[in-house]
Amino acid sequence: PKYSNHYCSDCRKTEKAYPNAFKSETSRGEQNTKAKLTEAEVIAIRELNADGYKYPWLSRRYKVSQDTIYCICTRRTWKHVA
């Protein structure tokens, strides 16, 4: 039997059907609900990396993965932070 659940994966994703469902994917930086770092921490990570600190040390210090640190330092993520 078919169920009438408007949150099913087959439904068309519209703002009316999902008013807040994709908010975390459209917010940048600290405004993103899934963000684990602040803009100040991102700036500090980039400065420490420029001073010679390696990704493993930075990832342990800020409790994020080495991939996250790499993406921050190469500006793949957090691009909007100067």
Secondary structure, 3 states (H helix, E strand, C coil): CCCCCCCCCCCCCCCCCCCCCCHHHHCCHHHCCCCCCCHHHHHHHHHHHHCCCCHHHHHHHHCCCHHHHHHHHCCCCCCCCC
